[in-house]
Amino acid sequence: MDTKSLEKIALSVRSLSMDAIQEANSGHPGLPLGCAELGAFLYGEAMKQDPAAPTWLDRDRFVLSAGHGSMFLYSLLHLAGYGISLEDIRRFRKIGSPCAGHPEYGMAPGVETTTGPLGQGIANAVGMAIGEAMLAARFNTEKRRIFDHYTYVLAGDGCLMEGVAAEASSLAGHLALGKLIVYYDSNAITIDGSTEVAFTEDVAKRYEAYGWQVLRGDMYNWSDLERLTAAAKADEKRPSLIILKSVIGKGAPTKQGTHGVHGAPLGPEELAKAKVGLGIPEGKFWVAPEAYAYFAQRRIEQQKRREAWEADFAAWKNEEPELAAELAALLEGRATKALDLPGFAKGDKIATRNASGKAIQAVAAAYPGFVGGSADLTGPNVTQIPGGVFSAAERKGRMIHFGVREHGMAAIANGLALLGFRPFVATFLSFVDYLRPSLRLAALMKLPVVYVLTHDSIYLGEDGPTHQPIEQLASIRAMPNVLVLRPADAEETAAAWSMAMEHRQGPTVLCLSRQNLPVFEKDDPEWAVTMHLGAYVVRNSADLPETVVVATGSEVALALDALELIRKDGACDGIRIVSMPSRELFFAQPDPVREALIPAKARVVVAEAGVGMGWERLARPADILSIERFGESGPADEVARHLGFTAEALAAMIKRPGTEA
């Protein structure tokens, strides 16, 4: 190990970080100053990567869970040769720069995931480590190890306080993810001051209880970094937490070791003194020539290692053509055969969660990258899939028992998606609030995770208002890049799964019923195609409709029942019923398409068993049958009547003349 060159790399990380943050007048110098040696060791010595091929399948992954310290990562990517230029660093935190305030997936090569919300990076890394184990088990042969890499994480005190990290770490220990290595930047400082104000637990004992190997060392001792990393790799049955004692803002003469260096530029005077103390020449954005020279030589070695792997990979593809085809489909999110979705008979009554369960079997058979599970709700969510259960003993399993860990589950799924899988996760719709930050990051990164959210309304009944979603649909729809689908019957549910697997530019949320719903006749013969527009005509009127009733999910059946009541009164002419499984897809259509479904001059009545927020774009408030309060505990039909959510109430609303109220 060339420690002299590594010291120059660490010094360059400090130089670039201090200057970039000062130039931006914004940022977090504490971490890059405090952890520069670890970065130099990882990128300069430990990690298997090649900057010339940043998407190399078998590269080691590095996740900066403490994403606020982003200049740590950008400095190292620049030095290592990943295509981050000095000009990019000069424009740190400026619009258009790949060096955003926090690492953003897709904006710069070498950034493996979006981090910033603390704890998410650790949880993503657990997903990556699960993915590596799955890929190795499914595609390695006795002759060739195609997948054999590590996932490294740098986390701080804040990450280890977050619940999402605890959930994911607990599962990682249970699953014996030996190729996951987390370095804990233990500097005992957070924004508010010393960790003593709020965080006095024994982290080491907690992680030992999770089933991790816990090691301790000094952030600034090269032999510690080398020895402890080797020990972590040697333990193949346990993930490792390496606790490194460090000094936040190391090198800042009056601010190091204090919370004042966590999230603010050093300031001109402190910066100048820090450079003198560290031996950094005058001027901005200095890099030691020895650092550039070291990485120039390292890139030659890395390229040779990657090319040797590529030769091995090419030989493997010739030897294992079926496995190679399966791997290619997995990584591209493709099916290996036609998606044979189940059919359903008109008049059958089946809960959309049960119809989804049948569709899941077809999806699993067609898509080799389809993996996932539920937060201890496999039966209620109807999410059992074939292919066995992934465990410490069985790495080929495609189903994951996440336990009661909704937030960790969703963050882990993001890590799986980042490795190329098409993961799904499942829980009750009301519990989406337990995983929303991870869903938001999936949307931000445009990861194609599928969320199976069952028990989607007050009609789940006796479990009461804690489990009856009211505001959840509106809140999910407010999130950009999320495809929300609330199918109305079993046929729509199968079509929704097809749409979910076609959708690759963000997550899909399937909102599914607990109660049985009838499979209804559809007047649009091409409804399964039209559904991709977000809505289609279920019942048409003989002439141009005067009233269009728009409903989603179980409320489509409610609308059909209301129409029957109106028909008995002989007053159903001019009424069209439209199912709108995806409001956002519908609103995204051009005016002529929307007006073909909902004529501009027609009165619109909306029915959905949740808050009416957002439906004002289609209907007057007085024409929206919604629920603007929390639910009640009781049998489903009685709860609906108690809340005024009945076919009679909807029929009365439809028959009532439109108002401006």
N, C-alpha and C positions, 0 to 999 in steps of 0.2 A: 504494500500500500504506500503510495507516494504522498506522504502527509504534507510535505512542503507545497506541492501543487494543490492539494485539497485546501490548505490554508489560504492560498491565493484565490481559490474559487469562493470560499466563504467570505473573504474580504470583499470580493467583487459583488457578491450578493448584497452585502451591507451597503456598499457604495451605491449601487443601482437603486436599491430600495429607498434609501434615505433621500436621494435626489429626486426620484420619481414622485414620491409622496410630497416632498416640499414643492416641487414644480406644480403639482395638481392642487396644492394647498388642501389636501384631503387624503385620508387613508390611515393605515394602521402599521406603523413602523415596528411596534413591539415584537411581533412574531418573527418577521424576517431577520431582525437584528439578533433575536434570542436563539434562533434555530438554524442559523446559516451553516454551521458545521454539519448538522444532520443532512441538510440539502446537498452539500458538497459530497458527503459520503454516499448518499443514495444515488444521485445522478452521476457522480464521478467514479463510483466503485461498485455498488451493490446491485443495481437494477439491470435487468436484461431488457434493453430497448434499443431501437435504432431510429434516430431522428429523421433519417432519409425515408423511413417507412413507418410513419407514426401510427398506422392502423394495423400493423403486423399482428396477426392473430394471437401469437403466443408471447407477446410482450408482457413484461410485468406491468401492473397498473399501479399508479400512485394517485392517491386521493387526498387532497388538502381539505380535511373536514373543517378545520378552522379557516374557512374561506376568506374571512376578513383580512388575513395575512397574505393576500393574493400576490403582492410583489415578490414574496419568497418564490412562488411558482414561476411567475413571468421571468424573473431574473435567471433562474435555473434553465428554463426553456430557451432563453436567449443564448446563454453560455453553451448549452449542450448542442445547439444548432437546429432547433425545432422551427425556425422560420419566424420567430419573434425578433423584430429588428430593434436597434437602438431608437429609431424614430418612433416605433410603436410604444416603447417604454417611456419615451419623452412625452407621449400623448396619453399616458396613463389616466384613466377615468375621464377621457374625452370621447365625445360621440364619434363612432366609427373605428375607434381603436380596438384591436383584439384584447388589449389589456384593460378589461372592464374593472369596475370597483371590486367585484367578486368574480371568481372564475366562472365563465359561462360556457357550457358545453356547445360545441359547434362553432365557436368564435375564434378559437386558436388551436392549432395542432398540439397535442400533448395534454390538453385539458380533458380529463376522462369523464367528468360529471360537473354539473352546476352545484356549487356549494356556497354557503353564506348563512342560511338558517342552521344554527349549530346542531350537531348530532346527525344531520342528514348524511354527511359524508361517510361516517362510520357505518350507518345502516345500508347505504348504497354499496359500500365495500363488502358487507356481508353477502349481499346479493351477487356481487361479482365473484366472490369466493365460492358460493354455491354453484354458480354457473361454470366456473373452472372445473369443479369436481364433477359436475354433470357431463361436461364436454369430454373430460379425460376418460370417464367411465364408458361413455358411449362410443368414442371414436379412437382411443388409443388401442393399439394391438400389442401382442407380445413382442413383436419385432420393432415397432416404432411408437414413440411417445410424442404425439402431435401436440398435445396440450399438457404443459408442465410449467406453469408460471405462478408467481406470487402476487398478492394484492397487499400493497403497503398503504398505511394511513398515517397522517400526522394530525393529531387531535389535541385540543387544549382542555383546560378545566371546564370551560363553558360547554364543550361538546359532551363531556362526561356528566354534566348536570342534567342534560336534556333527557326526557323520558324515551324519546325515539331511539337514542343510543342504547339505553338500558334494555329496551325490548329486543332490539336486534342483537346485542351482545349476548344476552341470555340464550337466544336461539343458536347463535354461532357456537357457543360452548357445547350446547346439547348436541349439535350436529358435528362436532369434532372437526372444525374447519382449520386444519393445521397449516394451510397456506395463507392464512390471514395474519398479518403482522401490523399491530397498531403501536406507534410511538406516541407516548404521552408527554407533551411539553408541559412539565410540572413546574410552573413558575409562581404559583400561589397568588396570582393577580388577575382580577377581572376589572371591568369598567368602573364598578363602584368602589374598588379598593382591594384590600387583601381578601382572599377567599375565606378568611376567618369570619367574615361578617355573615356568611350563609352556607359554607361548604366545608364541613369538618369531618366528614365520614372517612373511613379507611377505604380508599378506592382499591387498593391492592387486595384486601380481603374480599371486597365485593366481587372483583373479577375472578379471584380464586374460587369463590362460591359458584360463579357462572360456569366453571370448568375450564378456565383459561390458565395457561402458563404465565406467571407474572415474574418479570425480571426488572432489575434496577441498575441504573448507571448514571454517568455524568454526560450531559449534552456535549461537553467540550473535550472529552477524552476519546481520541481516535480508537484506541485499543478497545475501549468499552463498546463503542458503536459496532466495531467489527465482531467482537466476541459475542455480544448479546444478539446480534442479528444471526450469527451462525447457530447460536443456541435455539433461537426461535425456529429456524429452518430444520433443525435436528428433531424437533418435537412434531411429528407428523399427525398426532392425534388431538392436539389442542391448539386453538388460536393463541397468539402471544400478545401480551401487553407489556411493552418495554417502557418503564417509567424513567424518564430522563430528567434529572434535576437541572433546571435552567434559570437564566436571569432574563426577564423580559427587557427588551430594549438594550441588550448588552452592547456596550461601547458608547452609549449616550452618557456623558460624564455626570450630569446632575439628575437625569430622569430615569436611568436604568434601575430596574427593580421597583418601579412605582407605577401606579395606574395612569399617571400622566403621559406615559409613552405608548399606552395601548392603542388609542384611536385618534391621534392628532399628529400633524407634522412636528418635527423637532423644533422648527423655528430657525431662522438664519444663524443666530448666535450659538445655539446648542449644536447645530449641524456643523458649523465651522470647527468648534472645539472637538466634536466627535471625530472628524476627519483627521485632525492633528493627532489625537490620541491613538487612533487606529493606524496611522501612517498612510493615509490615503492622500495622494497628491491633490493640489488645487485644481479647480475646474469641475465641471459637472459630468456625471455619467462615466466616470473612470472605470475601466476594467483592466485588471492585471494581465499583461501579455502572456504570463505563464498559464493563466486560466484558459485563454483561447487556445494556446498551444497544446495544453493537456487534452482538451476536448477534441481538437483536430485529430490527435492520435487515437483517442478513444473511439471516435466515429469509424475509423478504419477497422478497429477490432469488432465493433458492434455490427458493422456491415458484413464482415466475414461470418460472424455467428448467425446472423439472420439469413444469409445466403446458404449456409450449411443446413439450416432448418428448412428453407424453401426446397432444397434438393431432396431432403428427407420427405417433405410434404408431397412433392411431385411423385416420388417413388411410392408413397402410401396411396396416392390416388390411383396409380396404375395397379397396385396390388388389391385395393379395396374399392372398386368402382361404385358399388351400391352404397357403401358408407360415405364415399365422397359426394355422391348425388344427394344423399340425405343431409350432409353437412351444408352443402351449398344452399339447399332449400331452407334449412334452418336459419342460416345467416342472412338470407335475403327475405325472410318472412313469407316464403311461398309454401303452397301445398304441394305434396308429392303425388296427389291424386285428386280426382274431382271431389268436391265437398258434397256429400250425399246427405242432405238435411232431411229430417223426418217430415212426414206428411201427417195431416190431421183431418178428420171428417167433420163436415159442417154439422153443427148441433152438439158436438161433443163439448163437455165442460172440463176444462183443465186449467189449473193455475199456471200462469206464465213462468213461474219458477220451475215447475215440473216440465213444461215444454222446453225451457232452457236446458234443463238437465239432459234431455234427450238430444238436443242440438250439440251440447258440449261433447257427447260421445262421438258425434260425426266430425266435429272440429278436431278433436284429439287424434282421430284416425287419419285425418288428411294433413295436418300441420305438424311436422316433427319438432318444431320449436315451441309448441304449445305446452306450457307447464304452469303450475300454480296450485292454489288451494284457498281455503277460507280461514277466518279467524275463529276456529273452533266451532264452526257452524256448517260443517259439511252436509249434514242431513237437512237442516232447515233451508240452507241455500241451494240444495240439490246440485252439488258441485263435485261429486265423485268422478274421477277420470281414470281410464285404464293406464297401465304402464307401471304400476307399483308405486310405492311411497319412497321418496328420497329420505335417507336417514344416514346416521353415522356408519351403519353396516352395509347399506345398499345405496350406491351412488347413481345407479341408472334410473331410479324412480323419477316419475314426472310429476307426481303429486306431492305437495309440501304441506305438512301440518304446521301452521304458523302459531297455533295456540292463541290465547286471547290477547293478541298483540296487533291491533288494527293498524296503528301508526307504523310500527316496525315492519309489518307485512307489506304495506304499500311502498315504503322506502326500499325494502329489499327487492320488490318487483322492479323498481326503477333500475337497480343494479343489474338484474337479470336482463332487462330490455337493452341496457347499454352493452351487453355482451352478444346481443343478437337474438335472444329468445323472444317469443310472443307470450308474455306471462299474463295470467289473470289472477285476480284476488276477489274475495267475496266476504260480505258481511250484510247486516241489515242497513237499509237506507238511512234510518235515523242515526246510525253510528258512523256515517260518512264524516261527521264532525270530529271523530277520533283520528281520522287519517287525512284531513283536508290539506295540511301543509305538503304532504308527499304527493297528493294528487296535483296540487298546484305546480310542484316542480316537474312532474311528468308532463303537464301541459306546457310549461315553460320550455322544456327540452324537446317537446313534440315526440314523446315516447309512446309507442302503441300498446300501452297496458290496458287490459279490459277489466272493468270493475263490475262485478255481478252484485247488485244491491237489491235484495229481496225485501218482502214485507213493506211494500212501498206506499202504504196509505193507512188511514183510520180503519180500513177493513180488516186489519189483522186482529182487531178486537180487544180481547181481555187483557193483554199485556199493558194496555193503557197509554197515557200520553207520553211517557218516557220513551216508548218504542214506536209511537205513531208519528211518522214524519209529517211535518206541516210546512216548514220553511225550506226544507232541504233541496227540493227540486229547483226552486227559484235561485237558491244560492249557488248550486252547481252550474246552472245555466249562465250565471253571471261570469263564470270563469272562461277566459279566452282559450281557444284551441281544444275544447272538450266537446266531443260528440255525445250528447245526451239522447238516449232512445228509451221511450216508455211504450212498449208494445201493448196492443189492446187485446190480443188473443194469441193462441198458440201459433197460428200461421205467421202473424206479424213477428212473433218471438224468433222463429227460425230465420225469417228474413233479416231480423235485427242482428243475429249472430253473423250472418253473411256480410252485412254492412260493417260490423265491427272488425272482421278479419280483413276486409278490404281497406279499412281506414288505417293509414300508416303515419299520419301527420299529427298525432296526438292521442291521448287516451280516449276510450269509449266507456260511457257509463250506461249500463243496462238496468233500468228500474223495473222490478218484476213483482207480480202480485203473489200473496200467500193464498188468497181465496180463488176458488175455481171461477173461470170466465168462459162464456160460450164461444165456440168458434162460429163466427157469423158469416153470412153471405156478403159478398163485396160487389157492388155494382160496377166498379172499375175492373174490367177483365185483365188489365195490365198492372194491377195494384202493386205487385211486388217490385216492378220497375219504377212506378210512380212514387213509391215510398221513399226512394232515394232523393226525391225532392223535399222530403220532410213531411209530406201530407198527401192524402189521396181521398177520393170520394167513396164513401161507404154506401150511402143511400142518396140517390139523386132525385130531383124533382122533374116533373114532365117538362116544365118550361124553365127559363132562367130563374134561379131561386131568389125569393124575396128575403129569406132568412137562411143563414148558414150556421149550423151548430157545430162548433169545433170542440173536440174532446180528445183526451189522451188516456192511454191505459185502460183501466177498468171503467172509466167514465164513458167510453164509447158504447159499451153495453148499456150503461145508464141512459145515454142519449137515444139508443134504439128503443129501449123500453118507454121512454118519454114520447117518442114518435108514435108508438102503438097506442098510448093513451090519447094522444091528440087525434089519431086516426079514428078512434071510436067515436069522437065528437064530430067526425066528418070535416076536419079542418086542417088536413095535413098537406094540402097543395102548397107548392112554393117553398118547401123546407128541404134543405140539403144537409146531410150529415157528413162531416169530414173528420177523419182520424188524422191526428198530427203527432206521430211518434217523436218527431224532432222539430221543435219550434225554431231552433237556430238554423237548421238546414232550410226550412221554409222561408225564413226572413232573408236568407242569403240569395234566394232566387230573384231573377229579374221581374219587373212589374208584370209583364204579360203572363208569365207562368203563375205568379201568385193570383192574379185576377182570373185566370182560367179556373182555379179552384175556389176562390172566394171573390166573386164579382165586386167591383168597386162600390156599386150602389146597394149591395145587399146589407141588411142588418146582420151583425154577427153576435151570436151567443156562445159563450165559452163555459165548459164544465171541466173542472179539475179539482181533485180532492187535496188541495193544498192552498197556500196563499195565492192571491190573484196577481201578485207583483209580476209585471212584464206583459201580462195579457192585455193591458191597456192599449198596446200597439194595435190590437185587433178589434177590441170591443169596448163599449162604454162601461164604466164601473157597475152600473145597475144591471148590465147584461152578462155579468161574470158570476157564475155559481162557484164559489170558492169557500175555503175555511180560513177564517181570520183569527182563530184562537187555537189553543192546544186541545187535544182530544179528551176522551173519557175512557174509563175501563168498563168493559161490558161486552156482551156478544156483538159481533160486527154489525148486524142489521139494526140492532137497537141503538148502537152508537151513531150510525148514519142517520137514523130517524131523529135522534136527540139533537144532532147538529144540523138538521134540516137538509140533509144531503140525500134526497130521494128522487125517483123518477117523477113523482107527482110535483115536487118543487121545481124540477127542471122544466116539466111540461107547462107549468103555470108561468114560468119566466119566458118561455118561448112564445106562449100565446099572448102575453102582455105586450101592448104596443111599446115600441122603442121610445126611450126618453133620453134627455140630455143629462140625467142625473149621474 
